[in-house]
Amino acid sequence: MAQREKTETRIETLERLIPAYQASYYNGEAEISDEEFDILWNELKQLKPDSKVLAEIGADAAEGFTKARHLIPMGSQEKAANPAEFRSWAEKITPETFVVQYKLDGASLELQYEGGKLVKAVTRGDGIVGDDITLNARRMDGVVEALDVPFTGGVRGEVMMTRYIWKEKYAEKANCRNAANGIMRRKDGAGCEDLTLIAYDVAAVGEDGFFQDEIEKVRWLKNRGFSVTITAEFSDAEEVIAYRQKTAEERASLPIDIDGLVVKDRKTDMNDLRRARPERQIAFKFDLETAYSILRAVEWSESGATYTPIGVVDPVRIAGTTVQRANLNNPDMIRSLGLKIGSAVSVVKRGEIIPKIEGLAPEGSLPKEPEQDIEFPTRCERCGADLEDGGTRLFCPNPKCPKRLLHRLQKWVAVLDIRELGEKLIRQLFDKERVRRIPELYTLNPEELAEFERMGELSSAKVIRHIRTKRELPLSAFVAGFDFEGVGETIMEKAVAAGFNTLEKLRSASAEALAEVYGLGAITAGIIVEGLKETAEEMDQTLATGIIAIAPPPPEDTQPLKGFSFCFTGELSSMKRSEAEEKIRALGGSAKSSVVKDLSFLVTNDPRSGSAKNKKARGLGIPMIDEKAFIGILQNPSQAVGYTANEAEDAAPSVARLF
């Protein structure tokens, strides 16, 4: 698979994993560590900065508690994974001094006070609304019931469990954070006395000027009797970087878990704190933990038609868990690294369930072991066909392989979101050879389904009702549901936007024509063409049921921006970038993530900056327009005609005047 197609597939995977891991985190049973989650987050941010997932905050899914609103939105923090990213933020913000606090690895909580009396304790939730766990909070150490001043507002803190208590009483939990998360949401409050609240922020209701300084906040909290996070102040970004290194070295000896530093502008800015993602503070994370081990074996994991190598290594401890299996990506990675059974390897958790082997360990880091070549499977274990080694992918090419057919059914059900039709039931239907192809799903009846394990009349009727619910799918979703290798809805949306907006147009398109679509490439184009041929009969039979239909393309007169493409650099003040891109697509235009030669407009509020996108746009003679001009085009698309690069740049105001 070409790099571009691999990137699109990876984005889809990240946008699926991150919300699921956020949900597990806020339910107190996190599947991965903070370090792993941050790697996922940062990877998606790099691949697709405007992803909707990055703008959303994982919700508290705990049931049984009354919901309550935060006094001030509890947004997510911007993150810096290394000194270079931190320096970039510091140069942008340019604070007079930096206030630096430990980034506590616990569960966020807001204590709400009226006239100095504690009235509510609210979990983070979705950042706006959380669970009211006041009764549990009253049992925690560090929660002050009554203040010595008639204060009305919110105190922010992190619910922590000390390492000592975790080892003594809760070692069966993966880590202190998981234990604290679960206990604070217990309906009976049992164990909450083992938790400690450490405060780090405070704000008064209706009085933005109550606090004007972040250091002043910490002093105020300490004087009220709260335990507060370690806080320091530095005048220079390099001093902060040095402090991070020192703190990372001392981290293992601390009584509580921390996973980085929070760096703030000393001057309090309440408007900034109300943002979903405040700009004047950042989480400066510690470096990723790496371990060295010996590769003892390679197993091949099967998913659909693809065989993925998994390395079995000597057990190593990484980010709070013991690792024995690590992803090796694909055959090309094994070959490029010269890996062998017995090789000393570097293992890093990258945020998914299975950690990854990043490469060979430094020479001399482990004793030398006898080595032998890694054997690749050559035949499909399910159908016996010869496997095809495409370098970045080892797969079964047999279109009738039972493994591929089952995976297609599972993908179709996932795209249509038929949650009642679970994976176990799909496999039973497949193994009994009752449903082997998508159209056969629509021939099922409640009576025969009721005979399956754990079904019954009511359950089977509910499943059939949802299967037979009439649906009109976008062409991109319909095609993606037939499970072409590495081709998801995002890729198909690109083809549709390029004018291949009916099934007939797609079927008649050549691989060469599809390869010219921005974001596809020759390999993906070939996969689409072959996939359409392979599934043509199955697609037609599915449509013939009358239950599934493909939504017609919008009329031409509703697509006044068809043929125009836009790319964004920098922030917009009136809307999020994702909203802007949706508006473009709604008018028939396309949104691109990078500057290419056929781009219609680069939208920027700082056209005179030296950014890479600006430089490339100037070099290619692409018009650069500001946000005001962009909104003008949305309101009157005819304005898109006739721009020149010089006219657009001359018309663009500076950032200072815009804001």
C-alpha positions, 0 to 999 in steps of 0.5 A: 500500500502506498504511503498516502493510502497507509496514512488515510487508513491509519487516520481512520484507525486512530479516529476509531481507537481514541474515543474508545480509549477515552471512554474506558479511561473515564469509566475507571478501567483504562485499557492503555496508559496515559503515555500510550494514549498521548502517542495516539493523540499526537499521531492523529494530531500530526496526520490530521490536525483538524480531526473532529476527534481532537476537538472532542473530549471523552465523556464520563460514561458512568451510570447512576449519578446525577449529572451536573454542569461545570462552573467553567468548561473543563477542556483538554490541554494542548500537548508538547511531546518534546522540547521542540514542540514546547519551544514552538508553543513558548515562542507563540505565547511569549509569556513574561514568566512560566508557571510550571506544575506537576501534571498529575496522573489521576482523575479530574474533579471540580469542587463547587462552593457557594458562600464558602460551603461545598455543594457539589463535586463534579467529574470531568465528563464531557468537559461541560457536564459531569457526574455529581459524586459529592457524597464520595468526594466528602470522604476523600482526603484533601477535600475541604468542606467549608472554606474560611472565606465566603467564596463562590466558585470552583476548585479544580483538582486531581483525585489521586491514589498514592503508590503506597496505598496502591501496593498495599490494597489495590495492586490487582489494578493496572496502576494508581490512576485506574484504581482511583478512577474506579473507586471514586465512581462506586455507588456505595463510596467504599474506598474513597477514604483511600483517595486524595484530592490535590488542587491545582486551579480555582476560579470565582463565579461571575468575577473574572478579576478575582484572580489575576495571577496563577501563583496567587491562585496556588497560594490562595488554595494552600491558605484555604487548607487544600493540598496543592500540586508542586509549582515552580516559576521560570523566566526562560523556556530552556529552564523549563526544559531542564526542569522537565528533565530533572523531574523525569529523573526524580519521577520514580521516587515520587509518592504519586504518579505524574506524567509530565508538567503543565506549563502556564502563562503566569497572567490569568486569562479567564477567556482563554480558560473557557476555551475547549482547548486553552492556548496559554497553557500546555501539557509538556509530557515526559519522553516515551519509555523504551525497553530492550528485549530479545526477539524469541519468536514471530507469530502471524496474526490474521485479520481479513485477508492480511497476515500481520507479524507479531514479535514475541519477546522476553518480558519487559516492563513498559509504562506500568505493564509487562510486555511480551508481544509487540507489533512488527507491522509488515514483512518489509519492516522485518527485512529492512531492520534485518531482524532475526530470532534472537535479535536484541530489539527496542520495544515502545508502547505506541498506544494500541493494545499491542506495543511495537518493536521500533528497531534494533537495540543499541549495540551492547545493550543486551548480551549477544544471542544465537540468531536464526531467520524468521520464517514467513507463512506461504499458504493461507491456513483457511483456504490453502491458497498461496499467500502474496507478499506485497512488501507492506502486506502479506495476504491471501489473494483468494476472493472466495477465502472464507476468512475474507468473506467473514471479514466483509460481513463484519465490515458491512455490519460495522458500517451500517452500525447494526449493533444488535447483530453482534460478532458472535451471531455473525460467526454462527450464521457464517459457520452454519453457512446460512449467511456467507454474502451480504445479500443473504443477511436480508433473507433471514427471518425471525423464526430461524434466528430464534433457534440460535443460542441466546436468541429467543423470539423477542431478540430475534425479532429485534435483530431482524427489524434492525437488519430490514430497516431501510437505509440510504447510504452515501456512495462512499459508505456503501462501497467501504462496506464491501471491505476493499483492503485499506479502502475506507469511507475517507478514501472513497469520499475523495473519489466521489468528490472528484466526480466519480459520484455514482456507482456506474461512474465508479465501475466504468472508471479506469485505474489510471483515472482514479489514480489521478484523484488527489489522495488515492494513488495507483495502488489504491486505485487498482484495489478499488477497480478490482474490488468493484469487479469482484463484488459487482454481483454482490452489490447489485443483489444487495441493492435489489433487496430494496432495503439498501439504497445509494443516496443520489449525488446532489444536483449540480446547482447545489454545488457552486464550489465544485472544482474549487479546492481549499487548504488551511494554515493557522487558526480561524477565529469564527469557526473550527477548521473542521466546520470550514471544511464541512461547509466547503464540501456541502457546496461541492468543493474539496478540502485538502490537507496540503498545498498542491499545484492544483489548489484553488486557495490557501486560507490564512490569516497571516499571509506574510508568515514564513510557514511552509504552506505559505512559501509553497503557495507563493512558489506555485502562484496559488491565491492566498485569502484571509478568513474574511474573504473565505467567508465571503466565498461561502456566502457568495460562491461566485466570488471564487472566480477571478482571484489571482495570487497577488490580488488575494495576498494584497487583500489579506489583513494582518493577524493583529487587525483580524483579532 
